C-alpha cells in the first residue's frame, strides 16, 4: 500500500495540478480567441490574461511549497474540434469547469492563504463557465461521483 502524502505534499500535488490546468486553459483560450469576435473575443482576452496571472502565481506557490513548477506542454489535445464561435464558447465553458475542478482539489488540500486563493480562483472559474454556458451549476468544481 502506498503511503499517504503529508499535508504539505498534498498541497504541492494539488498546486501542480492547478498549474497544469492553467497551462491548458491558456492554450485553449488561444484557440477560443481565434474563433470569437466582438464582446466574446474581449471576454476571451480577459480570461486568457486572468489564467496567465494565476499560472504565474501558482508557479511561485509551487516553488514556495518546495517543488519545481511543471512546464506547459507544447500543445494540448482539445476535447472536440472547434470550428466556430459556438464551439469556442462550449470549449471555454469546459475549460473553466476543468480549472474549477483543479482548484476544488487545491481548496481541499491547502490551508490558510493558499486555500483562500484557491477558493477565489474556483469562484472566478465558475463565474466564467456560467457566462460562457449561459447557466451556472450547483456545485462548481465538484464532479459527480458514480
N, C-alpha and C positions, 0 to 999 in steps of 0.2 A: 504494500500500500504506500502510495506517495504521501510524504508529509505535507501538512497544510502550510502554505506560506505564512510568514509573520504578517501582522497588520501593515507594517511598512512595505513588505513585499507585495501584498495585495494592492495597496495604493499605487505602487510603482507599476505593477502589471496593468491596472485599470487606466492609469495615466498614459501608458504606452498605447493601449487600445484606443483611447480617446484621441491621441495624437495621430494614430493611423486613420481614424475616421475623419479627422480634419484634413489630412493629406488627400484622402479620397474625395472629400467634399470640394476642396479647391480645384481638383482636376475636373470633377463633374460640373462645377459652375463655369468652367471654361467652355464646355460643350453647351450648357444652357444659355450662356451669354451669346453664343453664335447663332442660336435658334430663336431668340426672342427679340422683340422690338419695343420701343416706347417705354411705358411705365414698367412693364415686366422686365425689360433689359436693365432699367435702373435698379429694380429690386434685386436682380441677379448680381449686378456690380456691387451693390451694398452687401449682399450676403457673402459674396466672394471676399470682400475686404474683411468682413467680420470673421470668416473662417481663417483667413491668413493671420489675423491678430490672435485668435485663440490658439492656432497652431504654434505661433511663436511663444506664447505664454506657456503652453504645455511643454514645449521643448525645454524651457527654463525650469519648469516644475520637475520634469524627469531628471534633469541634472541635479537639482536640489535634493531629490529623493535618492541620489546615488547611482542613477542609471545613465546610459548613453542614449540620447533620443534616436529612435529608428528613423532612417531617412525615408522620403517619399519614394514610391515605385516610379519607374519611368512612364508607365501607363497603367490604367485601370480598366478592367472589363466592366462595361455598363450592363445593367440588368436587362435592357432591351434596346432596340435601335431607336435613335432619336432623329426623327425625320422632319419634325416641325415644332411649332410653338406648343401645341397640346402635349406632345411627347416630352418636351422640355419642362413644362410645368409639372407633369407627372413625375419626371426624374427628380426635379427639385424637391418635391414632397417626399419622395422615397429617400433621398439623400438626408434630408432633415430628420426623418424617422430613424435612420441608422445612426446619425450623430446623437440624437436624443437617447437612443439605447446605450451607446457607449458612455455618455455622461451619467446615465442612470446607474450604470455599474460603478462609475467613479464616485458617485454620491454614496453608494453603499460601502465602498472600500475606504473612503477618506474620512478625515476628521478635521475639525476647526475650519480655518480659512479656505483650505482646498475643497472641503465639502461644500462650502457656500459658493465658491466659484463654479464648481461642477453643477450645482443646483441652478445657478444663474444661466449657465450655458445650456442646460437641459431645457429650461423655460424658453430661452431665446430660440432654440431649435424647434420646439413645439409650436411657438407662435409663427415662425416662418413656414413650417409644414402646413399649418392651418390656412395661412394666407395663400400658399400655392395650391392647396387642395380645395379650398373654399369651405372647409369644415374642420373642426378640431376632433381630437379623440379624447376619451375619458381619462386614460392614464398614459400620457405620452412617455415614451422611453421604456415602457414595460411590454414585453412580448407575452402573448398569451401562452401559458404552459398547457400542453395537451398530453 
